[in-house]
Amino acid sequence: MSSSALLGIGTRAMFANYAALQATGNNIANANTEGYSRQQVVLETAKGQFTGAGFFGKGVNVASVTRSYNSFLTTQASATKATAAGDAARAEQLKQVEAVFGTGKSGVGYSAGELLNAFVDVANQPADSSARQVVIARAKELADKFAAAGDQLQSIQTGITQDIRSSVDTVNSLAQQVGKLNEQIQALNGTGQPPNDLLDKRDNLISQISGYIGVTTIKADNGSIGVFVGGGQALVLGANANKLTTVADPYDPSKVQLGISVGSGLSSMIPQDALSDGSISGMLRFQNDDLVDARNLLGQMATAIATRVNEQQSLGVDLKAQAGGPLFTISQPSVLPAVTNRGDAKLSATVTDGSLVPALSFTVTPDPTGTPDSYQIAVRPGGTPTIMSNDQIKKAYGISLSTSGTMQQGDSFLLEPVANAAGSFKRALDDPAGLAAASPIIGTTDVNNKGTATVDSLYAINDKFDKSKQPATVEFGTVNADNSINYTITLSDNTQVSGIWKAGGQIGNDPAGGVDLGFELRLNGVPRQGDKIALQVSDQVVSTNNGNAKAFLAMQKEPFLGKQLQVDGTLSRGQTVNEAYAAAMADIGSRVQGADYLAQVSTSVASDAETSRSSQAGVNLDEEAARLMQFQQGYQAAAKVLQTAQSLFDQLLSIVSK
């Protein structure tokens, strides 16, 4: 064995330790570089040399430079990051919606209450112009609140559309970079050595993509990675990167959905259910579910209030002795055809009963049986299609549908009964004299009455009230065991209607007792048998009649919002204005709290997953400093080996030269 062998061992040792020092220095330099994985030199013993005395080692070889990488931890970190990003995006948007449903004086509910409260002064002084002007002003405030809230929700929709488009552009840019890296890595695959920096960069890009949209990855034999979204749609395959696109909603052009352009350039929409996490998925979920529900909740209130107030206004009489005109205007239900429709049908809708209109959206398709004036209707999203006649739709949802043209099988329409109601809410009455504070009917107690009953309030409540059947007389009869009193109403055509009055009850409007004459009479005190109340039209006494103003006041406690048709054919109680607004606030508030909680939990999980990944793949400066000293000592020892080999070689030369 010659000194040259020792020289070779020393040289290899110096190179190995220098390589280790270089890798350690590179780790220290990139300790704060995003996506960098700690690198380490892999050493192997050089093949030994056989001699008669046995095998002698020939030092060390540098086999490779590898990175600290764990496929499972990397995948988990990306997946949890996508979940956290989706939850955070939805929570952020929901907070904007929560601000629309203001509390206290800033809320729509407060303004609605103030409008009805303003009728107190009108009831006290029906002809007072200043009291009437206050009502007109309160109506303007309520209309402005609804319109502003509707505009805010539309602005949120516009912002969501812009954010989704911007995010899609970012994802496409990242996907193209992944494709280019795949090409470079594939070209280097034949070297037998891993291009660590390129692999880190690709992993980091995929992690960034997962922040926008959940992905799955599959590694190919050539070193490239396929990136898939939306249940298997290829975003990156080898060096080729397809493009995500924003496609117009099939019904509503103000909304966008997510699509992907593959091969031919045609975009196909990715169903929302196929998307898994990521900020884009979170924003789409908010747009398609939460924002729609918020608009419907607000629109339901706007529709019910406008229709109920206008209805009562039409039942009263203004200072000009005319029926009251509308106090508010709102848009009719929105019906949007699908872009794929083949027929020439146009579907329209009108509100027939504002108390029944739900805070829902529907998909309307043709009745497969072909029955005239019948449709197949399903609640969006995911509702079961149900065949309903137009009359059934009226009874269930307070909406009437009408069709012009031919609706073909496969055609569909998006019916949004109340989505645009808030934004279109306007005051229609400017003249205080047009406020219908008077009732079209008044009551006068007979001077010969023996009881203490007086007229507390008397006003029309629906279109069943018939002036032609006035004057009329209410006569009280016998007293029942429960202290209720029988009464008979004799109309001008001598038609008689009988009922039972109880303290606190009303006369003329008792559907359960078979009495519905379209007016409601309430009493103070208690009548006695034989007492009479004369009823007559009020066109000639409008300046002192406050009956309809009291009807507006009674609306504060009237549950005229959100009634539902029950299985037995009856209607549910519904909600008052305050109850409905409180329920809407609670609904949005619970969503915000739930989204915040999910965002906090998923962010914590994502942080833990990233900590686990970085604890294995990241750089620990203390450990690197220790390795730096270790490899420095190894390098110095290797240099000493070379020095010794050189000394032996010099001595050998001096002996030979003698």
Residue pairs with C-beta under 8 A, 6 or more apart in sequence:
1 49
1 51
1 56
3 645
3 648
3 649
3 652
4 645
4 649
5 49
5 56
5 58
6 641
6 644
6 645
6 648
7 642
7 645
7 646
7 649
8 58
8 59
9 57
9 58
9 59
9 641
9 645
10 59
10 638
10 639
10 641
10 642
10 644
10 645
11 59
11 642
12 46
12 58
12 59
12 60
12 61
13 59
13 60
13 634
13 637
13 638
13 641
14 635
14 638
14 639
14 642
15 62
16 41
16 43
16 60
16 61
16 62
16 634
16 638
17 631
17 632
17 634
17 635
17 638
18 635
19 41
19 62
19 65
20 40
20 41
20 43
20 627
20 631
20 634
21 628
21 631
21 632
21 635
23 39
23 40
23 41
23 65
24 624
24 627
24 628
24 631
25 628
26 39
27 38
27 39
27 619
27 624
28 619
28 621
28 624
28 625
28 628
30 36
30 619
31 619
31 621
31 624
34 204
35 200
35 201
35 203
35 204
35 207
36 200
36 618
36 619
37 67
37 68
37 69
37 196
37 199
37 200
37 203
37 617
37 618
38 67
38 68
38 617
38 618
38 619
38 620
39 65
39 66
39 67
39 68
39 196
40 65
40 66
40 67
40 68
41 62
41 64
41 65
42 62
42 63
42 64
42 65
42 66
43 60
43 61
43 62
43 63
44 60
44 61
44 63
45 57
45 59
45 60
45 61
46 57
46 58
46 59
46 60
46 61
47 58
48 55
48 56
48 57
48 58
49 55
49 56
49 57
49 58
64 193
64 194
65 193
65 194
65 196
66 194
66 196
67 194
67 196
67 199
67 200
67 617
68 616
68 617
69 199
69 203
69 617
70 613
70 616
70 617
73 609
73 612
73 613
73 616
73 617
74 203
74 207
74 613
74 617
75 217
76 609
76 612
76 613
77 207
77 606
77 609
77 610
77 612
77 613
78 206
78 207
78 210
78 215
79 210
79 214
79 277
79 609
80 602
80 605
80 606
80 608
80 609
80 610
81 207
81 210
81 211
81 606
81 609
81 610
82 210
82 211
82 213
82 214
82 215
82 276
82 277
82 278
82 281
83 214
83 277
83 602
83 605
83 606
84 599
84 602
84 603
84 605
84 606
85 210
85 211
85 212
85 277
85 278
85 279
85 282
86 214
86 277
86 278
86 279
86 281
86 282
86 285
86 602
87 282
87 595
87 598
87 599
87 601
87 602
87 603
88 279
88 282
88 599
88 602
88 603
89 279
89 280
89 282
89 283
89 286
90 282
90 283
90 285
90 286
90 290
90 595
90 599
91 592
91 595
91 596
91 598
91 599
93 156
93 160
93 282
93 283
93 286
93 290
93 291
94 286
94 290
94 588
94 591
94 592
94 595
95 592
96 152
96 156
97 153
97 156
97 290
97 291
97 294
97 588
97 592
98 588
98 589
98 592
99 152
100 149
100 152
100 153
100 156
100 294
100 298
101 107
101 108
101 149
101 294
101 298
101 581
101 584
101 585
101 588
102 108
103 585
104 110
107 145
107 581
107 585
108 142
108 145
108 146
108 149
108 298
108 301
108 581
109 577
109 578
109 580
109 581
109 582
109 585
111 138
111 141
111 142
111 145
112 142
112 301
112 305
112 577
112 581
113 556
113 577
113 578
114 138
114 141
114 142
115 135
115 138
115 139
115 141
115 142
115 309
116 552
116 553
116 555
116 556
116 577
117 138
117 556
118 131
118 134
118 135
118 138
119 135
119 437
119 549
119 550
119 552
119 553
120 553
121 128
121 131
121 134
122 128
122 131
122 132
122 135
122 435
122 437
122 546
122 549
122 552
123 437
123 546
123 549
123 550
123 553
124 131
124 546
125 131
126 437
126 438
126 542
126 543
126 544
126 545
126 546
126 549
127 319
127 543
127 544
129 432
129 433
132 432
132 433
132 435
132 437
133 432
135 432
135 435
136 427
136 429
136 430
136 432
136 435
139 327
139 328
139 427
139 429
140 427
142 305
142 425
142 427
143 328
143 425
143 426
143 427
146 298
146 301
146 302
146 421
146 422
146 423
146 425
147 422
147 423
147 424
147 425
147 426
149 298
149 422
150 295
150 298
150 299
150 302
150 420
150 421
150 422
150 423
150 424
150 425
151 423
153 291
153 294
153 295
153 298
153 422
153 423
154 254
154 423
156 291
157 254
157 255
157 287
157 291
158 254
160 283
160 286
160 287
160 291
161 246
161 254
161 255
161 256
163 283
164 246
164 256
164 258
164 280
164 283
164 284
164 287
165 246
165 256
167 212
167 279
167 280
167 283
168 244
168 245
168 246
168 258
168 280
170 212
171 209
171 212
171 213
171 235
171 244
171 280
172 241
172 243
172 244
174 205
174 208
174 209
175 209
175 227
175 235
175 236
175 241
175 242
175 243
175 244
176 241
177 205
178 202
178 205
178 206
178 209
178 225
178 227
178 236
178 241
179 236
179 238
179 239
179 240
179 241
180 239
181 198
181 201
181 202
181 205
182 202
182 223
182 224
182 225
182 236
182 238
182 239
183 224
183 238
183 239
184 195
184 198
185 195
185 198
185 199
185 202
185 223
185 224
186 222
186 223
186 224
186 238
186 239
188 195
188 198
188 223
189 222
189 223
202 225
206 215
206 217
206 225
206 227
209 215
209 227
209 235
210 277
210 278
211 278
211 279
212 278
212 279
212 280
213 229
213 230
213 244
213 258
213 275
213 277
213 278
213 279
213 280
213 281
214 229
214 275
214 276
214 277
214 278
214 281
215 227
215 228
215 229
215 235
216 227
216 228
216 229
217 225
217 226
217 227
217 228
218 225
218 226
218 228
219 225
219 226
220 226
220 238
222 238
224 238
224 239
225 236
226 234
226 236
226 237
226 238
227 234
227 235
227 236
227 237
228 234
228 235
229 235
229 244
229 260
229 270
229 275
230 258
230 260
230 270
230 271
230 274
230 275
231 270
231 274
233 242
233 260
233 262
233 270
234 242
234 262
235 241
235 242
235 244
235 260
236 242
242 260
242 261
242 262
242 263
243 260
243 261
244 258
244 259
244 260
244 261
245 258
245 259
245 260
245 261
245 267
246 256
246 257
246 258
246 259
247 256
247 257
247 258
247 259
247 267
247 269
248 255
248 256
248 257
248 339
249 255
249 256
249 257
250 257
250 269
250 338
250 339
250 340
251 336
251 337
251 338
251 339
251 413
251 414
252 336
252 414
255 287
255 288
257 269
257 270
257 272
257 284
258 269
258 270
258 272
258 275
258 280
258 284
259 267
259 268
259 269
259 270
260 267
260 268
260 270
261 267
262 268
272 281
272 284
272 285
272 288
275 281
275 284
288 381
289 381
290 591
292 361
292 380
292 419
293 359
293 587
294 588
295 418
295 419
295 422
296 358
296 359
296 360
296 361
296 416
296 418
296 419
297 359
297 584
297 587
297 588
298 421
298 422
298 584
299 359
299 417
299 418
299 419
299 420
299 421
299 422
300 357
300 358
300 359
300 418
300 421
300 561
300 562
300 580
301 422
301 561
301 577
301 580
301 581
301 584
302 330
302 418
302 421
302 422
302 425
303 330
303 351
303 354
303 357
303 417
303 418
303 421
304 354
304 355
304 357
304 560
304 561
304 562
304 580
305 328
305 354
305 561
305 577
306 328
306 329
306 330
306 354
306 421
306 425
307 351
307 353
307 354
307 355
308 354
308 355
308 555
308 558
308 560
309 327
309 328
309 552
309 555
310 326
310 327
310 328
311 354
311 462
312 436
312 548
312 551
312 552
312 555
313 324
313 325
313 326
313 327
313 429
313 435
313 436
313 548
314 323
314 324
314 325
314 326
314 436
315 323
315 324
315 436
315 440
315 459
315 460
315 461
315 462
315 463
315 465
315 548
315 551
316 323
316 324
316 436
316 437
316 438
316 439
316 440
316 459
316 460
316 547
316 548
316 551
317 323
317 324
317 436
317 438
317 439
317 440
317 538
317 539
317 542
317 545
317 548
318 324
318 325
318 433
318 434
318 435
318 436
318 437
318 438
318 542
319 433
319 434
319 435
319 542
319 543
320 433
320 434
321 539
321 540
321 542
323 436
323 440
324 434
324 435
324 436
324 548
325 428
325 429
325 434
326 428
326 429
327 427
327 428
327 429
327 435
328 425
328 426
328 427
328 428
329 424
329 425
329 426
329 428
330 421
330 424
330 425
330 426
331 420
331 421
331 423
331 424
332 348
332 349
332 350
332 351
333 349
333 350
333 351
333 399
333 415
333 416
333 417
333 418
334 414
334 415
334 416
334 417
334 419
334 420
335 347
335 348
335 349
335 364
335 413
335 414
335 415
335 416
336 413
336 414
336 416
337 345
337 346
337 347
337 411
337 412
337 413
337 414
338 411
338 412
338 413
338 414
340 410
340 412
341 408
341 410
341 411
341 412
341 413
342 408
342 410
342 411
343 405
343 406
343 407
343 408
343 411
344 405
344 406
345 403
345 404
345 405
345 406
345 407
345 408
345 411
346 403
346 404
346 405
347 364
347 401
347 402
347 403
347 407
347 413
347 415
348 401
348 402
348 403
348 404
349 399
349 400
349 401
349 402
349 415
349 417
350 399
350 400
350 402
351 357
351 398
351 399
351 400
351 417
352 394
352 398
352 399
352 400
353 394
353 398
354 398
354 560
355 398
355 560
355 561
355 562
355 563
355 574
356 395
356 396
356 397
356 398
356 563
356 564
356 565
356 571
357 397
357 398
357 399
357 417
357 418
358 397
358 417
358 562
358 564
359 418
359 562
360 379
360 380
360 417
361 379
361 380
361 414
361 415
361 416
361 417
361 419
362 377
362 378
362 379
362 380
362 383
362 414
362 415
362 416
362 417
363 377
363 378
363 380
363 383
363 385
363 412
363 413
363 414
363 415
364 375
364 376
364 377
364 401
364 412
364 413
364 414
364 415
365 375
365 376
365 377
365 378
365 385
365 410
365 411
365 412
365 413
366 375
366 376
366 407
366 408
366 409
366 411
367 374
367 375
367 376
367 387
368 376
368 387
368 409
369 387
371 387
371 389
373 389
373 390
374 387
374 388
374 389
374 390
375 387
375 388
375 390
375 393
375 401
376 385
376 386
376 387
376 388
377 385
377 386
377 388
377 393
377 415
378 384
378 385
378 386
380 414
388 396
390 400
390 401
390 402
393 399
393 400
393 401
394 400
395 565
396 565
397 417
399 415
399 417
401 415
429 435
436 548
437 545
437 546
437 548
437 549
438 538
438 541
438 542
438 545
438 546
438 547
438 548
438 549
439 458
439 459
439 460
439 519
439 538
439 545
439 546
439 547
439 548
439 550
439 551
440 460
440 465
440 467
440 537
440 538
440 539
440 548
441 458
441 459
441 460
441 465
441 467
441 470
441 519
441 535
441 536
441 537
441 538
441 547
442 455
442 458
442 535
442 536
442 537
442 538
442 541
442 545
442 547
443 455
443 458
443 474
443 521
443 533
443 534
443 535
444 455
444 533
444 534
444 536
445 453
445 454
445 455
445 531
445 532
445 533
445 534
446 531
446 532
446 533
446 534
448 532
449 527
449 528
449 530
449 531
449 532
450 528
450 530
450 531
451 476
451 525
451 526
451 527
451 528
451 531
452 524
452 525
452 526
452 527
453 476
453 523
453 524
453 525
453 526
453 527
453 531
453 533
454 523
454 524
454 525
455 521
455 522
455 523
455 524
455 533
456 522
456 523
456 524
457 520
457 521
457 522
457 547
457 550
457 551
457 554
458 519
458 520
458 521
458 522
458 535
458 547
459 519
459 520
459 547
459 548
459 550
459 551
460 518
460 519
460 520
460 548
460 551
461 509
461 518
461 519
461 520
461 551
462 516
462 518
463 518
464 516
464 517
464 518
465 517
465 518
465 519
466 517
466 518
467 537
468 492
469 491
469 492
469 493
469 495
470 491
470 492
470 535
470 536
470 537
471 492
471 534
471 535
471 536
471 537
472 489
472 490
472 491
472 492
472 534
472 535
472 536
473 489
473 490
473 532
473 533
473 534
473 535
474 487
474 488
474 489
474 507
474 521
474 532
474 533
474 535
475 487
475 488
475 490
475 530
475 531
475 532
476 485
476 486
476 487
476 501
476 527
476 528
476 529
476 530
476 531
476 532
477 485
477 486
477 487
477 488
477 529
478 485
478 486
478 529
479 485
479 529
480 486
480 500
482 502
483 502
483 503
484 500
484 501
484 502
485 500
485 501
485 502
485 526
485 527
485 529
486 498
486 499
486 500
486 501
487 498
487 499
487 500
487 501
487 507
488 496
488 497
488 498
489 496
489 497
489 498
489 499
489 507
489 508
489 515
489 517
489 535
490 496
491 497
497 515
497 517
498 515
499 507
499 510
499 513
499 514
499 515
500 510
500 513
501 507
501 523
501 527
503 526
505 522
506 520
506 521
506 522
507 515
507 520
507 521
507 522
507 523
508 515
508 516
508 517
508 518
508 519
508 520
508 521
509 515
509 516
509 517
509 518
509 519
509 520
510 516
520 551
521 533
521 535
538 545
538 547
555 577
556 576
556 577
556 578
557 576
558 576
559 573
559 574
559 575
559 576
559 579
560 574
560 576
561 574
561 575
561 576
561 577
561 579
561 580
562 574
562 575
562 580
563 571
563 572
563 573
563 574
564 571
564 572
564 574
565 571
565 572
566 572
575 583
